[in-house]
Every structure is written in C-alpha cells, then in structure tokens.
Amino acid sequence: GASNSWMRDRRLRDREGACAGVDAIGGGKIFATHYLDHPYRGDTQVLGGWSYVWAGLFGPFYLLANGFARTAVLMAVYMMMIVAVSFGLITGVAVFASSKAATILGIAAIVTVALTINARVAIRLTLIGYLKAGYREGYY
C-alpha cells in the first residue's frame, strides 16, 4: 500500500550518494541505515539511528532483544575485548597524560570510539542474523 511506497521512497533518498551496504572504508556512512524486508512475511526491520545507540550501550542485550541468542554470546566476547582494550588505553592516558584536561579529553575520546565500535559490531551481527533468518536488504 501507500506505506510501502513511502518506505521505498525513503530508502532511495537515504541511499543517494552512497552505495547500499558499503562501509565507511568504502566511502559509505559510519552509521548506515539498513532496511531489511522478509520476502514471505512482509515484515520490515530497520537498523539505524537509535539502533546504534542501543547497540552501543547494551551490546549483547540488544542482540537478545532482537532474538539472536547465540550471536549475543559472541557479542559478549567481542564486548569484553573492546572493554579490555579501552581499559588499557584509559590506564595509559591516565598515567602518561601531562594535565587533567588532557586526561579527560583522552578518556572521553577512548570511550566514544569504544562505544562506536561496539555499536558497529552489534549492528553488523544483528544484520547478519536477520539475513540468515531470510530477510533481504532492499528486497522491494
């Protein structure tokens, strides 16, 4: 109906200037929006915007909420590695920074990058889970 045509138009507008599925390295967006359609059920999932916020903050729980329990375990391992590396970098900044301002800026930068990486990994794993479940990106 009308809502499906609106979604198709929005998908086309969102993808202008960037190829669908291309990551930041390939010239796309860091936080690309993924529209996933199930060809038989007519269900649509959208991964973008707030999905990145929730995925970055809650990692494995985000995957559990989307119904991917096995992948959530894998995400927990990835998240522990991200936290461990971040903790090491924060410790290094705290020890070697020359001023309090440099320490605060360094820690803020590390936390921001860690949350961004965590969000990207969680969204990528969610995307793969939906694709394995029969969803197609840009099916319609």
C-alpha positions in Angstrom: 0.0 0.0 0.0 0.9 3.6 0.5 3.1 2.9 3.5 5.3 0.5 1.4 5.7 3.1 -1.3 6.7 5.7 1.3 9.3 3.3 2.7 10.7 2.6 -0.8 11.0 6.4 -1.5 12.7 6.9 1.9 15.2 4.1 1.2 16.1 5.7 -2.1 16.6 9.1 -0.6 18.8 7.6 2.3 21.0 5.8 -0.2 21.7 8.7 -2.5 25.4 9.4 -2.7 26.4 6.1 -1.1 26.2 2.5 -2.3 24.0 0.2 -0.2 26.0 -2.0 2.1 29.2 0.0 1.7 31.1 0.6 4.9 32.9 3.8 5.9 36.2 2.4 4.4 34.4 2.1 1.0 33.0 5.7 1.1 29.7 5.0 2.8 28.3 6.2 6.1 29.7 5.1 9.5 26.2 4.7 10.8 24.4 3.4 7.7 20.7 2.6 7.9 19.8 -0.9 6.8 16.3 -1.7 5.6 15.5 -5.4 5.8 12.5 -6.9 4.3 11.2 -10.5 4.7 10.0 -11.6 1.3 7.3 -14.0 2.6 6.0 -12.4 5.8 6.2 -8.8 4.5 7.9 -7.8 7.8 10.4 -4.9 7.7 13.2 -4.3 10.1 15.2 -1.0 10.2 18.7 -0.9 11.7 19.8 2.7 12.0 19.6 5.8 14.2 18.5 4.8 17.7 19.5 1.1 16.9 23.2 2.2 17.0 22.7 3.9 20.4 21.0 0.9 22.0 23.5 -1.5 20.3 26.5 0.6 21.5 25.3 0.8 25.1 23.8 -2.7 25.6 25.7 -4.9 23.0 24.7 -8.5 23.7 21.4 -7.5 25.3 20.5 -5.7 22.1 21.0 -8.9 20.1 19.0 -10.8 22.7 16.1 -8.3 22.3 16.2 -8.9 18.5 16.0 -12.7 19.1 19.6 -13.7 18.4 20.7 -15.6 21.5 23.7 -17.4 20.0 25.0 -14.3 18.4 24.6 -12.4 21.7 27.1 -14.8 23.3 29.6 -13.9 20.5 28.8 -10.2 21.0 29.6 -10.6 24.8 33.0 -11.9 23.9 33.6 -9.0 21.4 32.4 -6.5 24.0 34.7 -7.9 26.7 37.6 -7.4 24.2 36.5 -3.9 23.4 36.2 -3.1 27.2 39.7 -4.7 27.9 41.4 -2.7 25.2 39.6 0.5 26.2 40.6 0.0 29.9 44.2 -0.5 28.9 44.2 2.7 26.8 42.4 4.7 29.5 45.0 3.5 32.0 47.8 4.6 29.6 46.2 8.0 29.2 45.7 8.4 32.9 49.3 7.5 33.6 51.0 9.4 30.8 48.8 12.5 30.2 50.5 15.7 31.2 47.4 17.5 32.5 44.0 16.8 33.9 42.4 18.3 30.7 44.4 16.0 28.5 43.4 13.1 30.7 39.7 14.0 30.5 39.8 14.5 26.7 41.7 11.3 26.2 39.3 9.3 28.2 36.3 10.9 26.5 37.8 10.1 23.1 38.5 6.5 24.0 35.0 5.9 25.4 33.4 7.5 22.3 35.5 5.3 20.0 34.8 2.2 22.1 31.0 2.8 22.0 31.1 3.4 18.3 33.0 0.2 17.7 30.6 -1.7 20.0 27.6 -0.3 18.1 29.0 -1.2 14.7 29.9 -4.7 15.7 26.4 -5.3 17.3 24.6 -3.8 14.3 26.7 -5.9 11.9 25.9 -9.1 13.9 22.2 -8.2 14.0 22.2 -7.5 10.3 23.9 -10.9 9.6 21.3 -12.6 11.9 18.4 -11.1 10.0 20.0 -12.0 6.7 20.4 -15.6 7.9 16.7 -15.6 9.0 15.6 -14.9 5.4 15.5 -11.1 5.4 16.8 -9.3 2.4 18.3 -5.8 2.3 16.5 -3.7 -0.3 14.3 -6.6 -1.4 11.4 -4.4 -2.6 
